[in-house]
Amino acid sequence: MSTASIPRISWPDRASDWLNPILVKETRQALKSRQFIATFFLLLIAAWLTSTFALLFASDGAEFRRSGPILFSAFYMILAVAIFIIVPFAAFRSLLSERDQFTYEVLSITTLSPRQIVWGKLCSSIVQIFIYYSAITPFLAFSLQFKGVNVRLLGLVLVSAAFGSLGLSMAALAVSTAARHRALQVLLTLGVLAGLLFAFSMNTGMCVSLIQERGGMPPMDDSGFWWGCASLVSYFIAYFLLLMELAIAQLTFDADNRSSWVRLGIAGLFWMSVAWVAGAFIWWPTIIVPEMALTFMGLAIAHWGILGLFAVTEHDALSRRVRRNLLRFGVFRVVLTPLMPGGARGLLFLLIHIPLTVIFCLWMLSKATTSVGTSVDVLFGLTGYLIIYLCLGAFLARLSRRLSGEMRPSHARVFMVLIVALGAIFPQLLNLLNLRQATIRPIFFITDPFTTLMHLSNGEESGLLVALLMAAAGIGVLVNLPAMFRGVVEVAMARLPPPMVPAMPPVEPMASAGANPR
């Protein structure tokens, strides 16, 4: 057959082969669905009716009245319904339906990686956002014909709304990966709807207040505005990548490495916060007060506590899949040990960062322009409670696995939450049952972090309370020290399989010159 009879493949067909298969599948399903068609036409009808009634009410004095902010706010709320509620919830349901219809197992056995699946779902949301923008943006531009709105406000609102919708879609995808049971799916669905409605109300409220108070003029001539935008963009990128890694980790096989990138992302988010806070204090040294250091420490405690609830309860054993991907240089492997999967290694990762957090907060207190007072005691109290609960969670996870092979990390996390709750409630109940109304010392409430921190802030027996908390934290570290040592040795001394050498194809013997080729 001649080459002239072979049909030529056009460049759009060749380019379509480079696209993510999940993107193509999800986009085709979304654009053909009744939900998308109905939503699209309802938004167009709502925007058309809004513009029509606005012109009717404005009548002849439309060019003299300041009706632009009201009309712009109405169009923006129509767009916000689509990009802040409909698109993220559709992303949530798209991945959740894969489990309900038992089609995710088919995706998992293909050559598509979890990263490609998440990216395909997210890119489908981006396509839908772009379509809704193309429908409503002309109406938003129409509001520029009225007084009170300018092009800068239009660009700022549209760009920030696009990033906000993208972030909500990524968060919805990350939440949907955690729903593996029907009961949990119902709870997460209600939670996602409530969160999207809250995000919609907060965003539209901030947008309307910006339009009304600033008269459509963003404070772009203020350097603080640009510093605030830079910090928001950096946090958006950090949380976006972290949520993506969480979603990918939930879709990855249990035997694979599901922890390293998540821990690396959380550590990067924390050190980025340290850089921003340190830069702000160096640039504006007069704003340093003890309350800022305690606020930062409180946020850091929540940051490391939420991570620790999942990190310290993981299985300690390294699977063959993880060992196969370890570095071949022992020194580098030891350095990267805290990032490897395992509860003991997760505890080591946290115990490296928590003292550094305390040192940074003490530096903030040393630079404070006002009296420090009892802030140092509260700081050490927060640190003590965090280390105690993390060490207790790691110990309970190992103990539960030794008692029964059916125990999972989720069981240990539930036990940990119950222990913290009981520790806070038990002394309060005994205080209510104190029939003699005798004076109770602050040490009686030491299992209750909230009451103890209040006593520390008031200076009530702060020395004794801090000493007991630090001693209990030290005991917890010593109890978990052998497990952490074994975790480091397991990574450092792991036997790696030999590197795979691609097999050479068999060489066919060459026929002699006089041999018959048949």
Phi, psi and omega in degrees: 000135181282157179291341180290334181277350179281123182291140179279140180268125181289160182292330174296324178292322178291322180292328180294335178291339180277344183288157177292128180300325178295322178299314180297315181296312183294321180294318178296317180293320183291316184288338178267354184283152178293328180298315181292317181296316180295318180296317182298313181288328176295321177295318178296318180295318179296318179292320179295317178295322179297314180293324180294312180291330177295318178291324180292318181286329180288328179054225188283338184263030184295324184282350182256341183269151179268071182256003180298313180301322180293315180293320178297318179297321180294315179295322181293322179295325176296316178294322183295327177301321182285313190272341180257345181239306189288311183294310178297322179291326175295322176295321178297315182287332182296319179278331178289325179291336176298324178281323181295320182268006177057037176260349179291329177298326178292321178293324185290337180266000176274182179280358180286132177274161175304326178296319178292325178295313180296316180296322178297315177298319181291319179295329174297321176295323178297320178298317179295321177299317180297321180293317178295323177297317181296337180274324188259335182301322175301326177290322176296322177292332177296329179291347177292342179288347179256162182284149174105356181226141178229176184291325181297319177295320179299313180295318180298315183292317182293319180293313181295323179293323178296316178295321179296318178294321178296318178294320178294323177295319178294320178295321178295321177295319180295322179290322182295333180289341181274351183269101180247352179235152184298317180297318179291328178296320179295315180296317180292325177298314177296320179294320179294318177298316179297319179294321179292321176295321177295316178296322178297313181294319180293316183292313180295323177297317178294322180294315180295319179294324177296319181291318184286320185280319183270356181065032179081009182245105176295149182284062184283349178272000181260130179294328178298329178297315181288324175296320177295320177296320180296318179294320179295320179295319180295318178291325177298314180297318181295313180290327177297313179294323179294315178297323178296317179294326176295317178296318179295320180296323179291332180271350181280154178301148180298329182280352181270175180280105182251007189244327192299310183292327178293315179294322178295321178293321179291320177295319178296321177297319180294313183289334172294321176296320177299318180295318179295315181293317179297319178296321178294320180289326178289323181284321179236079185292343184279352184267357184286121176226157181301328181298328179292320178295319179291324177296316178297319180294322178297318177294322178295322177298315177297322180298306182286331180293317179294318176298316183296328179302329180263326187286318187280352181256010179285163175291139185279332186289139176271130179283167179295327180295320179290319180296327181294334182260008178288155176292152183271352177263121185299325182296315179294324179296321178295320180296322182270008181302316180299341179272351182283155179297154179130140181294317180294320177291328174294321176295321176298319177301318181287320181291344173281321186275329183296312176299325177294325176295318179296319179298319179295319179293324176294324175296321177297319179293326179292336179265005184294144181272351179239179182293136181284321178064232183264017183296325180295319178297318178295322179299313179289331176295316176300316180296318180298314179298319181297313181294320180299311183290324177294316178295322178294321178295319178295319180293317180294325179295317179292320181294319180294324178290328177289326181286325182209136178285349180276352182286133180247165178301329179296326177295317179296325178293320177296317177301320182295317179296320179294321179296317178297318180294316179294322177298329178278328185274323188302310179294332178291322177294319178295327177293324177290330180272009179287087186291329181280353181055040179283155180288126182255130180286156180299334181295340179295332183261023187292337176281350178260106184297323186292313180292321180295318178295327175293320176296321178295321178293333177271355179077024182270109180050042184294322180298315181293317182295316180295320179296318179294319180294318179293323178294316178296322177296319178297320178296319178298321178294318180296323179296322182268358182297317178299320179294320178294322178296317178296324178296321178291317180295322181298322178284317184292324185257015182294137177276119182267143176291154179297149179299139183283126178258125180298134182291137179279141178292147180297141181268123180282140178294139180283136179286144179291165185296323183264004183282152177280124181297340177287000000 
